[in-house]
Amino acid sequence: MLVQTLQHIACPGTSNISCGGLLEVRDIKSRAVFRGGFEEIAAGELECNNCGHDYPIVGGIAILVPDWRAYLVARANLLTRLPPNALPDNVLRLGLWRKPETPPTEDIEWESSEILESYLLNQFLCFNADQLDDLEDIFSSKLILDSVRSLWMNGPYFTLREHLSRLGGCSRILEIGCSVGGGLHLLEEFVHETAIGADLSLRAVAVARRMMLQIGSPLLESDRLAQAVAALSEEVTERVRCPFLDFIVADGTLPPVARRHWDVLSSINVIDVTNNPRQMAERSVDLLRTGGMIYLTAPFSIRSPLSRRLSAVKYSNESDDLVHRVITMFCEKGLQLKSIVQDLPWIIPRGPRYIELLSVDALTFSQHNISEGP
């Protein structure tokens, strides 16, 4: 975790109690200093000055989920490839290296190599948005290749990019569900101060930091993702590529970042799969500065967890349409709907002759009714 990231993160609290306390570095086990004076905490511990809860920094990644112990135990097979100096003492005390190898659990099944590689390839399109003529090495089907070229640059990230361009950029942007960082790569030129990407996948965050910051991670050593990562990014250097950017492990329903702090909160195709959309809406609204905006997209599938969670909820403006239920949910938290853009293409590459094409809707909300925090 880059040291300057500390001023933008906060204690997430729990599903029942929202904390938001400042996080302070309690112990630094190892660190690195890059050219330009930018410092990375490679292993250390953070402590909330409000509730006292602690969080680890593992292999340069801040793990900012309330029950981080259970989170890391479920990923023991991944952590055991790290050297001891990449792990803080509160993680070493879990004793993961004395336990037999554990099989993947359902909670992390979606983090399997096959799924993560599909996201990695999807984000490749973000990193190579200006070089779509070079996709012949990925797609062997002319039909698929032509479809990707014609559709991709009309997708959600490009819609947000055009909006930020018209605004002249923004100071701070937070992306919830950042995957491996391709979206923030497209948006970085419009960020004046800082950008944070948050994702619940430890491996995705490690890839994002490798690709966007060019900071190496032992989490990716001896991993079959390493070759794909190397193909998408430049070599690891002694200089941080984007010192205003960082990535953290976090739950989108419990965002561990400073409140009333962000100009733009982006969430691409996350709300459809969250199990607590109302909490996500409530916590997200609390993060915006006056005049800030939320940009979210989703297929809004009737078979999604979102649909199941909202089907039993009664709203003042009753509607059977899932999109309008989501709009009502955010507006009842004090936001104003600014725009709806329907049928944006979202491509998930699955192989050289196979893609999944989703139609997603983009909702933009703005915040005008809060006073600035201290």
N, C-alpha and C positions, 0 to 999 in steps of 0.2 A: 504494500500500500504506500503510495506516495504521501509524504508528510503533509503536503498542502491539502490533501483530501480530507484531513481531519476536521477542517473548519466547515465542511459541507455535510458531514454525517452526524447521526444522533442515535440514541438508544431507541430501538423499535417498540419496546414494551411487549405486551402479550395481546392475545385476541380479546381479552377482557379489560386490560388496562393500557391506555396509550401513555407512554412515558415522554419521549422526546428530550431526555436529559443529554447534556454534553458528554461526549466520550473523551476520556483522557488516557494517554499512554501510561500504563502502569509499569511495564517492563519491556525492554527491547533486548532480545537475545542475539539477533544479527541484523545488520543493515548494509546498504550499499549506497555509495554516493556517485552520481553520474556527472558527466561534464555539464557545466552550467550551474552546478551547486544543488541540483535536485536530488533529494534523499529518499530512498526507498526503505521502508521497514519490512525486512524479509521474514522475520519471526518475532512476535511480541504479543502483548496482551493489552486490551483496552478495557476500561472500567467506566461505567456510567456514574457521573457525579450526583445523580439524583436518586436512583434506586440501588446502585451498587452492583448491578449485574455486570459480569465480565464476558468478553468476547475475544476469540483468538485471531491472530494474523498468521496464516499458514502458507508458507511458500510465497509470500508477498501478497496474499489475498485475504482481505478482511472477511470473516465469516460472521455476518450480522443477522443471524436468525436466533430467536429466543432460546430454543432447545438445541444449541449447537453441538452439544455432546452426542445426542441421538443422531443428529445429522451426520457427524463425522464417523460415528461407529458404523452407520449404514454404508459408508464409503471407505471402510478400512482397507480394502484391497488397493484402492487408489493411493491412500496416504502412506502405505508401507513402502512405497518406492521413493519417498522423500528422505533425504539425509537428516539426522537429528538436529543439525543447526538450522533447518528450515521449519522447525516445530517449536512453539513456545512450551513452557513447562506445564501449563494447564492442559495441553493436549497430550503431552507425554504421559501425564498421570492417568490417562485413560487406559494405558496398558494394551494398546491395540496390537503390539508386536508379539505379545505372549499368547494371543488367541489364534486358533486355527483359522485357515482361510474360510471366509464366509461367502455364501452365494449372494448374488444381487437380490435385493428385495423389490417388492412391487413399487415402493416409493421412488426407487431410482431406475426402474426399468426403462423409462423414457430417456435416461441418460446413456443408454447403451451405445456402443460404437456405431451401430447401423443408423440409429436415429440421429445421433449427433453429427455424423458425417453428412446426412441429408441436409441438416441445417447449415453445416459448413459450406456445402456446395451452393446452397441457396444464398448464403451471404457472399459467396464468391462473385455473384452477379452484382452485388453492391460495390465490391472492391474494384470491379472491372466494368463499371457502368459506361465508361467512355471508350471501352475497347471490345464491344460486343462482336466485332468482326473476328475476334480470336477464339470464338467458342467452338470451332470445329474439333478441337482436341477433346471436348467434353461430350458433345452431342453428335452422334454419327448419323442421325436421321435429319434429312433436310426439312421435313415437316416440323419436327420438334425445334430445330434450330431457327427456322423462320418465325415460329410462334413465339419463342423466347425473345427474339430481337424486336418483334412488333409490339409485344405486350409489356415487357418488364419495365420500361422507362415510363409507363403510365400508371405504375403502382403506387402504393401508399407512401413510401419514403420520398418519392419524387414529388408527390402532391404537397407533402410537408416542406420539402426543400424549396419549392417554388413560393410557398407562403412565407417562409423565413426570409427568402431573398427579397420579397416585396416589402417586408418590414425592416429591412436593413440589418437583419440578424437579431440575436438576443444575447443577454449576458450569461444566463445559466439555463442549462437544459438537463433534464433527468429522463432517462429511458428505462422503463420497467419492462423486463423481458427482453434484454438486449441481445440475447443469443451470443454470437461470437464477434459482435461489434461492427458488423458491416453497415448497419443503419447510421451509427454515429460517424462512421467514416464519410458517408455522404453529406452529413450535416455539419461537420466540424468547421468548415470554412465560414459558417454563419454564427459561430459561438465566440463571444468576445472575452469571456472570463473563465467559465468552467463547464465541463460536461461529465456526468456520472452515468455509467451503465450498470444496471442491477439485474441479476438473473439468479435463479435458484439452482442452476447447474454449475457445480464446481469446475467441471472440465470445460464447459463453454466459457466461463470467465477466464480460465487459464489461457485458452486459445485467444480470446479477445485481447488480453494484455500482451500476448506474444505478437499478435498481428498489428494492433493499433499502437502500442507503446514500444514495440521491439524489445521488450524485456523477456528474457528467457525464463522458463519455468520447469523445474525438475518433475512437475506433474505430467509433463508431456514427453519426458524421456522414455525410451523403450515403448512407446505407444504408437499404434499404427496410424494415429492421427498426425503424428509428427511430420510425415512426408507430405501430407495434404497441407498442413500449416505452412511448411517451408515453401511450398509452391505458391502460396498466396501472399507471402510477406517477405520483406527484406531480411537480411541477416541481423542477428542480435548485435547491438552496438553498445558502446559506452555512453551513448547519449539517448535520453528519453525522446522519442519521436514527437509525442504530444504531451508536454508537461501539464497542460490544463485539463487532461482527460484521465479518468481512472475507472476501474470496474470492481464491483463488490458482489459477494454472494448475499442475496436477500430474497425475502418473500414479498411479492407484490401487494399482498393484503396487509403487510406490516412494514412499510418502507422505512428503512433506518437512515433517514436524511433530515436535514434541518427544515423546520417548518416556516411557512410564509417566506420562502427563500428562492423559489424557482420561477422563471419566466415561462418555460415550456415543460410540460410533462407529456412524454410520448409513450404510448403503449400499443404496440402492433400485434394484434391477434392474440392477446393475453386474456382479456376479460371473458372470452368465450369458454375458457377452460378453468377459470378460477372457481373454487368451491364456496367463496364468500364474496360475491360481487358487491353487496351492500357495504361491507366493511372496506373493500377496495375503493369504492366511490367516496366514502366518508373520509378515509385517511388521505386519499389523493387530493381532495379539495383543500385540506388543511395545509398542504405543502406549497400552494401557489402564493406568489406575491400579488398585490392588487394589480389588475390588468393582465395577469398571467392566463395561460391557456392550457387546456388539456386536449390532446389529439389522440384519439383511440380508434382502432379499426377491429373488425371481426367479421367472420362469415355469418354470425348470428344464426347458427344452426339450431333447429328445434330439437336436436338430439344432444346438444351440448350440456355440460353441467350448469352453465349460465341459465339456459332455458328451464331446467328442472328447478333451480333455486328461485327463479322469479315467477314461476307458474302459480305458486301458492301465495304470492305477495299481493296485497290489495293496495292500489294506488288511488290518489284522489282523481286523477285523470285516467280512468280505466281504459285499457286497450289490450287486445289479444295479440297485437303485433309486438314481437320481441324487441325490435329496434326502438319503438316508442316507449316500451317499458324501461329500457336502459336510459333513454333520454329523460324520462320522468324521474328515474332514480337519481340521476346527477343533478337535475334542475331542483329537486326538492332539497338538495344539499347546499343550494345557494348559487349554483352556476347558471349561466345563460347560454343556450344553444346558439352558436353562430352560423354553423353550416352543416349540411349533410351532403356527402358525395357518395353516390351509389355505384356499385358494380366496378370497383377497382380490381385489376387483376393481381393475384398473388400466386406465384409459381413456386412449387416445391420440386426441384429436380430429384428424380429417383434413380436415374441411370441414363446411359447414352441414347436410349430410345424410349424413355418413359418419364413423363412429368405429371404432376398433379396440378390442376388449375382450379383455384378457388376464386369466387367472386366475393369481395369484401366491401363493406360500407365503412366510410370514414366519418366520424363525428368530431366536431370541434366545439369546445365549450370555453367560455371566458369567465373570469372572476372579477367582479367589480365591487363587491359589498363588504370587504373586510378592511380593517385598518392594519397598517404595517406593524409587525412585531418589533421588539426592541433590537 
